[in-house]
Amino acid sequence: MGIVQPKTIQSLRRSVAAYERVKSVIPPMEWAVFADDIDAIQQLKQEKNAIILAHNYQTPEIFHGVADIAGDSLALAREAATAQADVIVMAGVHFMAETAKLLNPSRKVLMPDMQAGCSLAESITAEDVRLLRQKYPGVPIVTYVNTSAAVKAESDICCTSGNAKKIVESLGVPEVIMLPDEYLAQNIAKQTHVKIIAWKGHCEVHERFTAADIELYRKQNPGVVVLAHPECPPEVVAVSDFAGSTAHMIDWVESNKPKRVVLVTECSMSDNVAANNPDVEFIRPCQLCPHMKRITLKNIRHALETLTTEVIVPDEIAARARLAVERMIAVR
């Protein structure tokens, strides 16, 4: 590794508490590489009156090392809405930063890498939604938060994977359009009497999983409990032991403490949950989200140092998009 610089030694000392949370998933020598950036980010947060919101798919050095709030899309939206800091850094993907800006427009929202997108958000446009309204007049449109602000602005209400069923049923109608995740819509349709018209968008991480994969996990790891994300194909959900949002998966693991578990979702989440559950053995099917992995300690630090990677939502769509997200948050 070479000689450790005095500055890094000081950074390591200041980050001892953070390292204690991740020592089971990050080796000491690897943490030493992260220490200077973590230390600098913590100081920059104080100087700039900033907070970092991190999605559950972020790597452990971000999730446990610098994040002030970590969670799923719904949790991050709620936290963004009430954040008092002058600056919000979104350690996630672009639609999450847009959502934060919609809910707290007076704050400066920074996206460490503007190219951190989402296959679901890119699968549908505002024009597509307008055409659907023409095709299905009067049918409410429920839009997944994994969409652009422009798409949200054309929708009636948003949802997350954690509250989709509740949102769909809260409308009190026999039929809804649910965008853009086809598999999420199909999985929710199995749980409700409401007819759901789906769009053919897919998450490039979750669509890779198959029922054969689940069978192989069980064969290679006897007794393993399988938890699947509802963005997975319905045949994957059908052969899993539990299906739920990332937040619901975490709650399930912490409540049930299985001896051995596999989280059928983005790879980094297993590391983050394992750090808080050292007695649970995690089988890791490593499907990485290339967009989430664009977020690093280096570009979080750069965003805070320069304050230049600001997310802006045009006024002509912001109010309508905000209303769709606020309607979602209001449903408990």
Disulfide bonds with the S-S distance in Angstrom:
Cys267-Cys286 2.43
